[in-house]
Amino acid sequence: MNGVQFDEPIFCNDKNEKRPFCHLSQKVYNELAGVANNIKIVFATYFEHAIKAVNEVAKTKIYGIALDFIHGKRNFEVLETIKNSHLTLFAGVIDGGNIWKKQHRRESKTCS
């Protein structure tokens, strides 16, 4: 895949409810998506939920969105929005801390 991932932790958690810049993500990401048709853009957040940002980004022309479902439990609330959009979902379901010592049964249940 010819792509670029933009890590956007600033769009995570309830603090975004009071930040006026969240609505600018739609304009910015549409402009980025229009630069080159052969580059797939992925909007990525982690450590918290990004509900407001997902609702904005789902209206853009980008390829995908990456969300943390371990620390951002509320991200499950926007799965329907993503399903009804053109976005490809990249789901973070394994906690990267001590990855080699993990028992992955719990994480595999999250995927089902």
Backbone bond lengths (Angstrom), bond angles and torsions (degrees), N, CA, C in turn:
res aa  C-N    CA-C-N  psi(-1)  N-CA   C-N-CA  omega(-1)  CA-C   N-CA-C  phi
1 M - - - 1.455 - - 1.519 108.56 -
2 N 1.291 116.21 129.99 1.459 121.22 170.53 1.507 107.07 -87.55
3 G 1.315 115.19 102.69 1.452 117.46 -175.02 1.507 113.88 -148.19
4 V 1.307 113.60 166.43 1.454 122.29 176.92 1.521 107.31 -132.08
5 Q 1.325 115.96 128.88 1.463 120.64 176.02 1.517 108.58 -104.05
6 F 1.315 115.84 127.22 1.457 121.74 175.51 1.524 108.39 -103.33
7 D 1.329 116.55 113.56 1.460 121.09 177.24 1.520 108.18 -81.47
8 E 1.317 116.02 120.14 1.469 122.37 -173.25 1.524 112.11 -125.63
9 P 1.334 119.45 63.03 1.463 119.78 -179.77 1.528 113.43 -64.28
10 I 1.308 117.42 -17.90 1.469 120.28 -179.77 1.531 111.68 -65.49
11 F 1.331 117.16 -20.21 1.463 120.45 -179.50 1.522 113.57 -88.71
12 C 1.310 117.25 5.88 1.463 121.06 -177.42 1.513 112.55 -90.41
13 N 1.302 115.75 150.75 1.466 130.48 169.79 1.520 115.10 77.35
14 D 1.315 114.47 179.31 1.465 121.95 -174.01 1.511 114.12 -66.39
15 K 1.309 117.89 -17.07 1.469 119.92 179.90 1.519 111.14 -61.95
16 N 1.339 117.34 -24.53 1.459 120.79 179.48 1.518 112.70 -65.58
17 E 1.314 117.56 -21.98 1.457 119.93 179.65 1.528 110.92 -60.54
18 K 1.320 116.41 -24.92 1.455 120.78 -178.05 1.528 112.85 -105.75
19 R 1.321 117.94 -0.98 1.463 121.28 -177.71 1.527 109.77 -97.31
20 P 1.311 117.11 121.39 1.460 120.56 -176.70 1.526 114.22 -74.33
21 F 1.335 119.08 -12.66 1.455 120.73 -175.15 1.526 113.69 -78.00
22 C 1.304 118.45 -12.59 1.466 121.16 -176.62 1.531 111.12 -58.65
23 H 1.318 117.41 -38.10 1.460 119.97 -179.84 1.529 112.18 -67.58
24 L 1.330 118.14 -19.65 1.462 121.15 178.60 1.525 112.70 -71.85
25 S 1.330 116.60 -18.76 1.460 119.87 -178.85 1.522 111.60 -59.66
26 Q 1.315 117.26 -35.16 1.465 120.50 -179.96 1.526 110.44 -62.35
27 K 1.313 117.38 -48.43 1.469 121.41 -179.52 1.523 111.07 -64.46
28 V 1.314 116.61 -46.59 1.467 121.15 -177.27 1.527 111.11 -62.97
29 Y 1.327 117.15 -48.28 1.463 119.57 -177.53 1.524 112.74 -70.48
30 N 1.311 119.11 -29.78 1.462 120.09 173.92 1.524 110.45 -66.89
31 E 1.327 116.66 -38.81 1.466 119.68 177.57 1.522 110.64 -66.05
32 L 1.331 117.04 -43.06 1.463 120.32 178.31 1.527 111.09 -62.25
33 A 1.322 116.82 -41.87 1.459 120.81 -179.33 1.527 111.81 -65.41
34 G 1.316 116.65 -26.44 1.453 120.59 -179.26 1.515 114.67 -82.95
35 V 1.314 117.78 -7.77 1.463 121.04 -177.34 1.526 111.94 -68.37
36 A 1.319 116.82 -44.78 1.464 120.61 -179.74 1.519 109.15 -147.39
37 N 1.314 116.99 130.27 1.456 121.69 -177.56 1.529 113.35 -73.67
38 N 1.323 117.53 -20.31 1.458 120.26 -175.50 1.532 113.75 -94.25
39 I 1.311 118.37 6.50 1.462 121.71 178.89 1.524 108.85 -112.19
40 K 1.318 115.32 125.26 1.458 120.92 178.85 1.521 108.88 -92.49
41 I 1.313 116.21 126.47 1.459 121.76 -177.90 1.522 109.60 -102.47
42 V 1.336 115.17 132.85 1.456 122.05 178.64 1.533 108.45 -120.87
43 F 1.305 115.48 125.95 1.468 124.29 175.91 1.527 106.89 -92.03
44 A 1.346 117.85 122.19 1.463 120.75 -175.01 1.525 111.96 -125.43
45 T 1.321 115.17 134.81 1.461 121.24 174.17 1.521 107.92 -129.99
46 Y 1.321 116.25 163.93 1.452 119.94 -178.98 1.519 110.84 -159.96
47 F 1.314 115.68 162.72 1.465 126.69 176.55 1.524 115.14 78.99
48 E 1.291 119.60 -16.91 1.465 123.09 -178.73 1.527 108.23 -152.95
49 H 1.329 115.41 -177.63 1.468 119.21 175.37 1.527 109.67 -84.84
50 A 1.317 115.68 162.07 1.463 121.73 -179.46 1.521 109.88 -139.25
51 I 1.318 116.60 45.84 1.462 121.83 -172.54 1.522 112.97 -57.60
52 K 1.311 116.98 -50.86 1.463 119.69 -177.62 1.525 111.01 -63.74
53 A 1.318 117.04 -42.55 1.462 120.68 179.78 1.531 111.18 -64.71
54 V 1.317 117.63 -40.45 1.473 120.53 179.32 1.521 110.33 -60.97
55 N 1.314 117.25 -42.15 1.465 120.26 179.22 1.524 111.67 -61.89
56 E 1.318 117.58 -32.26 1.468 121.24 177.32 1.529 111.10 -78.63
57 V 1.317 116.19 -47.66 1.466 121.06 -176.50 1.526 111.60 -65.56
58 A 1.319 117.68 -29.33 1.469 120.86 178.75 1.526 111.83 -62.76
59 K 1.304 117.71 -17.84 1.465 122.60 179.52 1.531 112.33 -89.57
60 T 1.322 117.84 -0.40 1.458 121.26 -176.04 1.523 111.76 -95.23
61 K 1.312 115.43 -179.59 1.464 122.03 -178.97 1.525 112.37 -100.71
62 I 1.331 118.27 15.44 1.462 119.83 -178.94 1.526 110.62 -73.36
63 Y 1.306 115.99 168.63 1.462 122.14 -175.75 1.525 113.37 -80.96
64 G 1.333 116.67 -44.98 1.452 117.36 -172.75 1.506 114.81 -155.18
65 I 1.331 113.29 174.92 1.455 121.19 -179.72 1.528 108.20 -139.23
66 A 1.333 115.64 137.08 1.462 121.55 179.29 1.522 108.51 -114.55
67 L 1.335 116.25 125.75 1.459 121.21 -176.76 1.525 110.90 -128.44
68 D 1.323 114.94 150.34 1.459 123.31 178.09 1.526 108.40 -92.44
69 F 1.335 116.68 116.77 1.457 120.36 178.75 1.526 112.25 -102.18
70 I 1.326 117.57 1.99 1.456 121.39 175.05 1.523 109.81 -87.37
71 H 1.328 116.34 -55.06 1.463 120.71 -179.01 1.522 112.33 -94.59
72 G 1.310 116.73 -16.68 1.457 121.52 179.95 1.518 110.90 -108.56
73 K 1.307 116.73 64.02 1.477 121.27 -176.38 1.524 112.55 -56.10
74 R 1.321 117.20 -33.00 1.468 119.37 -179.09 1.529 112.60 -69.42
75 N 1.336 118.01 -11.08 1.466 119.92 176.38 1.526 111.88 -61.65
76 F 1.335 117.24 -21.68 1.463 119.64 175.77 1.527 110.87 -60.86
77 E 1.320 117.24 -25.21 1.468 121.85 -179.18 1.529 112.97 -67.11
78 V 1.326 118.27 -20.51 1.468 120.32 -177.83 1.528 113.15 -106.40
79 L 1.320 117.42 9.37 1.461 119.59 178.67 1.534 112.11 -60.16
80 E 1.306 117.04 -38.01 1.473 120.27 178.81 1.523 110.91 -64.92
81 T 1.325 116.83 -39.92 1.469 121.09 177.08 1.517 110.28 -60.05
82 I 1.327 116.42 -45.41 1.467 120.56 -179.72 1.528 110.35 -66.98
83 K 1.310 116.70 -42.01 1.471 121.30 179.47 1.525 110.97 -58.52
84 N 1.320 117.18 -38.81 1.459 122.06 -177.57 1.524 113.05 -86.35
85 S 1.319 117.24 6.43 1.464 121.37 178.18 1.526 109.12 -110.25
86 H 1.284 116.12 -176.57 1.463 122.91 177.30 1.530 111.93 -88.28
87 L 1.325 117.97 -5.49 1.458 122.61 -172.58 1.523 113.67 -68.03
88 T 1.317 115.60 143.90 1.451 122.43 169.08 1.522 106.74 -91.67
89 L 1.326 116.95 131.80 1.463 121.71 -178.27 1.526 110.13 -95.86
90 F 1.324 115.57 129.85 1.456 123.16 170.77 1.529 105.12 -109.85
91 A 1.325 116.97 110.45 1.462 121.47 -171.45 1.521 111.13 -102.71
92 G 1.328 115.23 122.16 1.457 120.80 174.51 1.519 108.95 -85.30
93 V 1.326 116.88 108.18 1.463 120.51 -176.27 1.524 112.92 -122.31
94 I 1.325 117.40 3.74 1.459 121.48 177.42 1.517 108.31 -123.74
95 D 1.320 116.67 127.26 1.457 122.28 177.03 1.527 108.02 -71.46
96 G 1.322 116.40 122.86 1.462 120.90 -176.74 1.516 114.92 -70.71
97 G 1.329 118.60 -15.21 1.462 120.64 178.71 1.520 110.55 -69.38
98 N 1.318 117.14 127.53 1.467 122.92 -179.35 1.527 111.90 54.08
99 I 1.299 116.11 44.37 1.466 122.33 -173.86 1.524 112.96 -56.50
100 W 1.310 118.35 -32.86 1.458 121.08 -175.87 1.526 112.24 -79.20
101 K 1.321 117.51 -13.44 1.462 121.11 -179.93 1.528 112.31 -102.73
102 K 1.306 117.67 1.55 1.470 121.46 -173.85 1.521 112.60 -73.41
103 Q 1.315 114.21 148.66 1.458 122.35 166.12 1.528 104.77 -100.15
104 H 1.297 117.92 116.77 1.461 121.16 -168.56 1.522 114.57 -91.47
105 R 1.311 117.69 11.19 1.476 119.17 179.19 1.526 112.00 -63.11
106 R 1.343 116.25 -43.69 1.465 119.97 -179.51 1.525 110.51 -62.01
107 E 1.328 116.76 -44.48 1.452 120.38 -178.66 1.526 111.82 -65.09
108 S 1.330 117.46 -36.71 1.459 119.33 179.12 1.526 110.93 -68.19
109 K 1.321 118.25 -29.33 1.472 120.89 176.35 1.522 110.13 -67.10
110 T 1.332 117.84 -33.87 1.453 122.01 178.55 1.519 110.51 -60.69
111 C 1.307 116.87 -35.19 1.475 121.19 -177.70 1.516 113.53 -75.33
112 S 1.317 117.44 -21.47 1.465 118.76 -175.93 1.501 113.61 -89.45
